[in-house]
């Protein structure tokens, strides 16, 4: 069977028709450039321009009552103590209710040592009393015997008055010796008595000192069970590094705060502002506050404190400054440690034009936009002003009701910049 060969002219028409069909299909499947661009137009706005600084913060009570551990830790030479048990963070308690228990191991060991010392001192007191009694009894007996000897010498002297002078003189000498021995023994007795009293006083003072230490420990150990000084919500104290002081945490004898009882009627949002924006923040500025846990709730506040010295944010090289914002409203849903979003209103510039920041592009020091013009657009230079987080002021180059592209067109390099007059 033979096939009929197509003429060259016929083949050209068939090829042309195929190409045309493909082009029609491509145009049908791919959205038009115009429709794509219509989705990213932004209109020039006019009015008051608000400059805000938005930060994330954390709620805390403006004032709190501290729940302290034992006040006499240093007096019993305990410098650190651990929290062995504490009620859950956020628990509401009545005045006098149980809050926490501290580890008694160290103070119990110290009390046992003092008890042993008291037993030894008590034994020493008894021994000192016995020794003193025996010593003083011997001294008293010696004194009595010397007194009798002195009286005998006096009698001998009286009886020797009719004897020769030598015998009388001998009797006088013996009397003087007896008198001197008696007086010396009497003086020694007084000294021994004073010494015995001093020894007894020293032992008793040591005993009383140990006893006072023991009584002080007894008083301190009773405070190892922590109770609430008043009714309220118990909130864990945060350490210097932001970590909560909870079970297993160590308290210092110089800062033995176990927890806090915040006054929930007045809250503040503590936040941190980076060093770039801190110059915009001043006390008294109005703040719009949102709470992440309740996004439908809106609150207002006021900047009350701005730190003069920055600090480095943990884990980064960023320098931040602490800012405290007082919440104006009271709401029972607000709790310490809730995350807040704070929009600090730093300035308001009246009667200006502004557009989205992403619609302004840079080429060196020149700023420009792609402004709508008829069915297309032009590359227009603009003079910009202040910015906020989303928008930028246009001082020159655009008019009200103008529209600009948010993103550069695909053929952006083909456009010539129209400069300002």
ChimeraX attribute file (.defattr): number of C-alpha atoms within 10 A of each C-alpha:
attribute: neighborCount
match mode: 1-to-1
recipient: residues
	/A:1	3
	/A:2	4
	/A:3	5
	/A:4	6
	/A:5	6
	/A:6	8
	/A:7	8
	/A:8	8
	/A:9	8
	/A:10	9
	/A:11	11
	/A:12	11
	/A:13	10
	/A:14	10
	/A:15	11
	/A:16	10
	/A:17	11
	/A:18	12
	/A:19	11
	/A:20	11
	/A:21	11
	/A:22	11
	/A:23	11
	/A:24	11
	/A:25	11
	/A:26	11
	/A:27	10
	/A:28	10
	/A:29	9
	/A:30	8
	/A:31	10
	/A:32	10
	/A:33	10
	/A:34	10
	/A:35	9
	/A:36	10
	/A:37	15
	/A:38	10
	/A:39	10
	/A:40	14
	/A:41	18
	/A:42	18
	/A:43	17
	/A:44	18
	/A:45	20
	/A:46	17
	/A:47	11
	/A:48	13
	/A:49	21
	/A:50	16
	/A:51	21
	/A:52	22
	/A:53	19
	/A:54	18
	/A:55	17
	/A:56	18
	/A:57	25
	/A:58	19
	/A:59	22
	/A:60	24
	/A:61	22
	/A:62	18
	/A:63	15
	/A:64	14
	/A:65	15
	/A:66	18
	/A:67	22
	/A:68	17
	/A:69	26
	/A:70	20
	/A:71	13
	/A:72	16
	/A:73	22
	/A:74	13
	/A:75	13
	/A:76	15
	/A:77	12
	/A:78	14
	/A:79	13
	/A:80	15
	/A:81	23
	/A:82	18
	/A:83	20
	/A:84	15
	/A:85	16
	/A:86	21
	/A:87	17
	/A:88	14
	/A:89	15
	/A:90	14
	/A:91	12
	/A:92	14
	/A:93	19
	/A:94	13
	/A:95	11
	/A:96	12
	/A:97	14
	/A:98	15
	/A:99	20
	/A:100	22
	/A:101	20
	/A:102	24
	/A:103	17
	/A:104	17
	/A:105	11
	/A:106	12
	/A:107	20
	/A:108	14
	/A:109	11
	/A:110	18
	/A:111	20
	/A:112	12
	/A:113	13
	/A:114	17
	/A:115	15
	/A:116	12
	/A:117	16
	/A:118	19
	/A:119	13
	/A:120	13
	/A:121	20
	/A:122	15
	/A:123	12
	/A:124	16
	/A:125	20
	/A:126	14
	/A:127	13
	/A:128	17
	/A:129	16
	/A:130	12
	/A:131	13
	/A:132	19
	/A:133	14
	/A:134	12
	/A:135	15
	/A:136	17
	/A:137	13
	/A:138	13
	/A:139	19
	/A:140	15
	/A:141	11
	/A:142	16
	/A:143	21
	/A:144	15
	/A:145	13
	/A:146	21
	/A:147	19
	/A:148	14
	/A:149	18
	/A:150	21
	/A:151	15
	/A:152	15
	/A:153	21
	/A:154	18
	/A:155	13
	/A:156	16
	/A:157	20
	/A:158	13
	/A:159	12
	/A:160	17
	/A:161	13
	/A:162	9
	/A:163	11
	/A:164	9
	/A:165	11
	/A:166	10
	/A:167	14
	/A:168	18
	/A:169	15
	/A:170	13
	/A:171	21
	/A:172	18
	/A:173	14
	/A:174	19
	/A:175	21
	/A:176	15
	/A:177	14
	/A:178	21
	/A:179	19
	/A:180	14
	/A:181	17
	/A:182	21
	/A:183	15
	/A:184	14
	/A:185	19
	/A:186	19
	/A:187	13
	/A:188	14
	/A:189	20
	/A:190	14
	/A:191	12
	/A:192	16
	/A:193	17
	/A:194	12
	/A:195	13
	/A:196	19
	/A:197	15
	/A:198	12
	/A:199	16
	/A:200	19
	/A:201	13
	/A:202	13
	/A:203	18
	/A:204	16
	/A:205	13
	/A:206	16
	/A:207	20
	/A:208	14
	/A:209	13
	/A:210	17
	/A:211	17
	/A:212	12
	/A:213	17
	/A:214	20
	/A:215	13
	/A:216	16
	/A:217	22
	/A:218	14
	/A:219	13
	/A:220	19
	/A:221	19
	/A:222	11
	/A:223	18
	/A:224	18
	/A:225	18
	/A:226	21
	/A:227	19
	/A:228	23
	/A:229	18
	/A:230	14
	/A:231	13
	/A:232	19
	/A:233	21
	/A:234	24
	/A:235	27
	/A:236	23
	/A:237	19
	/A:238	15
	/A:239	11
	/A:240	7
	/A:241	7
	/A:242	8
	/A:243	11
	/A:244	15
	/A:245	20
	/A:246	22
	/A:247	16
	/A:248	14
	/A:249	16
	/A:250	17
	/A:251	19
	/A:252	15
	/A:253	19
	/A:254	11
	/A:255	11
	/A:256	19
	/A:257	18
	/A:258	27
	/A:259	27
	/A:260	21
	/A:261	24
	/A:262	21
	/A:263	16
	/A:264	21
	/A:265	13
	/A:266	17
	/A:267	24
	/A:268	23
	/A:269	28
	/A:270	24
	/A:271	21
	/A:272	22
	/A:273	23
	/A:274	18
	/A:275	14
	/A:276	9
	/A:277	14
	/A:278	19
	/A:279	10
	/A:280	16
	/A:281	19
	/A:282	16
	/A:283	13
	/A:284	14
	/A:285	16
	/A:286	19
	/A:287	24
	/A:288	17
	/A:289	25
	/A:290	20
	/A:291	21
	/A:292	13
	/A:293	12
	/A:294	13
	/A:295	10
	/A:296	8
	/A:297	12
	/A:298	11
	/A:299	15
	/A:300	17
	/A:301	23
	/A:302	22
	/A:303	22
	/A:304	15
	/A:305	16
	/A:306	18
	/A:307	14
	/A:308	9
	/A:309	9
	/A:310	16
	/A:311	15
	/A:312	12
	/A:313	13
	/A:314	9
	/A:315	6
	/A:316	7
	/A:317	9
	/A:318	12
	/A:319	16
	/A:320	20
	/A:321	19
	/A:322	18
	/A:323	22
	/A:324	23
	/A:325	28
	/A:326	23
	/A:327	21
	/A:328	15
	/A:329	13
	/A:330	12
	/A:331	13
	/A:332	7
	/A:333	11
	/A:334	19
	/A:335	18
	/A:336	19
	/A:337	14
	/A:338	16
	/A:339	20
	/A:340	21
	/A:341	19
	/A:342	25
	/A:343	19
	/A:344	24
	/A:345	19
	/A:346	19
	/A:347	16
	/A:348	11
	/A:349	12
	/A:350	11
	/A:351	10
	/A:352	15
	/A:353	22
	/A:354	24
	/A:355	24
	/A:356	20
	/A:357	15
	/A:358	14
	/A:359	20
	/A:360	22
	/A:361	17
	/A:362	10
	/A:363	7
	/A:364	6
	/A:365	6
	/A:366	13
	/A:367	15
	/A:368	23
	/A:369	26
	/A:370	25
	/A:371	23
	/A:372	18
	/A:373	12
	/A:374	7
	/A:375	6
	/A:376	10
	/A:377	16
	/A:378	18
	/A:379	21
	/A:380	20
	/A:381	23
	/A:382	20
	/A:383	14
	/A:384	19
	/A:385	13
	/A:386	14
	/A:387	18
	/A:388	17
	/A:389	12
	/A:390	11
	/A:391	19
	/A:392	21
	/A:393	22
	/A:394	22
	/A:395	15
	/A:396	14
	/A:397	17
	/A:398	20
	/A:399	13
	/A:400	12
	/A:401	12
	/A:402	15
	/A:403	21
	/A:404	26
	/A:405	22
	/A:406	22
	/A:407	16
	/A:408	18
	/A:409	14
	/A:410	8
	/A:411	7
	/A:412	12
	/A:413	10
	/A:414	9
	/A:415	13
	/A:416	10
	/A:417	15
	/A:418	14
	/A:419	13
	/A:420	11
	/A:421	6
